[in-house]
């Protein structure tokens, strides 16, 4: 299981604490592999882009209108977190339904 997030994100830390066997990948330092990003976007669509982040608010309208995958590749901190990949399954965020699905 891989958990993509930010080491400074409280939600990511909570998820990692509940999933101690998960491999943590810091998206700011390591990025998200293109195939994983593409699969996540195919699964979650626009929900993958965190439009509430300070990074998003700092973008111009022109930048916001760009292809979401290209934008996420350049600015991985725009991704909603955490993104959890468990085999063939993917989970976005750390709400009660994700916690229940992962037995956390």
C-alpha positions as CSV (number, residue, x, y, z in Angstrom):
1,X,0.0,0.0,0.0
2,X,1.3,3.5,-0.9
3,X,0.1,6.7,0.7
4,X,0.8,9.8,-1.4
5,X,0.7,13.0,0.6
6,X,2.7,15.7,2.3
7,X,4.7,15.1,5.5
8,X,3.4,18.5,6.9
9,X,-0.3,17.6,6.3
10,X,-2.1,16.7,9.5
11,X,-4.6,14.5,7.6
12,X,-1.8,12.6,5.9
13,X,-0.1,12.0,9.3
14,X,-3.4,10.7,10.8
15,X,-3.8,8.3,7.8
16,X,-0.2,7.1,8.1
17,X,-0.5,6.5,11.8
18,X,-3.6,4.4,11.2
19,X,-1.9,2.5,8.3
20,X,1.6,1.9,9.7
21,X,2.5,-0.6,7.0
22,X,1.8,1.9,4.2
23,X,4.8,3.2,2.2
24,X,4.7,7.0,2.5
25,X,5.5,9.1,-0.6
26,X,5.9,12.8,-0.1
27,X,4.5,14.4,-3.2
28,X,6.5,17.6,-2.8
29,X,9.8,15.7,-2.6
30,X,9.1,12.7,-4.8
31,X,6.1,13.6,-7.0
32,X,3.5,11.2,-8.1
33,X,4.4,8.7,-10.9
34,X,2.5,9.6,-14.1
35,X,0.7,6.3,-14.4
36,X,-0.6,6.6,-10.8
37,X,-1.7,10.2,-11.4
38,X,-3.5,9.2,-14.6
39,X,-5.3,6.3,-12.9
40,X,-6.3,8.5,-10.0
41,X,-7.6,11.2,-12.3
42,X,-9.5,8.6,-14.3
43,X,-11.1,7.4,-11.1
44,X,-11.7,10.6,-9.2
45,X,-11.8,13.3,-12.0
46,X,-11.7,16.9,-10.9
47,X,-12.0,15.8,-7.2
48,X,-8.3,15.0,-7.4
49,X,-7.5,18.7,-7.7
50,X,-7.7,20.5,-4.3
51,X,-9.3,23.8,-5.2
52,X,-9.3,25.0,-1.6
53,X,-5.5,25.0,-1.3
54,X,-3.3,28.1,-1.0
55,X,-1.5,26.8,-4.1
56,X,-4.7,26.9,-6.1
57,X,-5.7,30.4,-4.8
58,X,-2.2,31.6,-5.9
59,X,-2.7,30.4,-9.5
60,X,-3.8,32.7,-12.3
61,X,-7.1,31.9,-14.2
62,X,-5.0,30.9,-17.1
63,X,-3.1,28.3,-15.1
64,X,-6.3,27.0,-13.5
65,X,-7.7,26.4,-17.0
66,X,-4.8,24.1,-18.0
67,X,-5.1,20.4,-18.3
68,X,-5.5,19.1,-14.7
69,X,-3.0,16.2,-15.2
70,X,-0.3,18.6,-16.4
71,X,-1.0,21.0,-13.6
72,X,-0.8,18.2,-11.0
73,X,2.5,17.0,-12.5
74,X,3.9,20.5,-12.1
75,X,2.3,21.3,-8.8
76,X,1.9,18.1,-6.9
77,X,0.7,20.0,-3.8
78,X,-2.5,20.7,-5.7
79,X,-3.5,17.1,-5.2
80,X,-6.2,16.3,-2.7
81,X,-4.6,14.3,0.1
82,X,-4.0,11.6,0.9
83,X,-4.1,9.4,-2.2
84,X,-4.0,5.8,-1.0
85,X,-3.2,3.0,-3.5
86,X,-3.9,-0.5,-2.2
87,X,-3.5,-3.0,-4.9
88,X,-6.1,-2.3,-7.6
89,X,-8.0,0.0,-5.3
90,X,-7.6,3.8,-4.8
91,X,-8.9,6.0,-2.1
92,X,-8.9,9.8,-1.9
93,X,-9.0,11.7,1.4
94,X,-9.3,10.3,4.9
95,X,-13.0,10.4,5.8
96,X,-15.0,7.7,7.6
97,X,-15.8,5.7,4.5
98,X,-12.1,5.4,3.5
99,X,-11.1,4.5,7.1
100,X,-13.8,1.8,7.1
101,X,-12.8,0.4,3.7
102,X,-9.2,0.1,4.9
103,X,-10.1,-1.2,8.4
104,X,-8.5,1.7,10.1
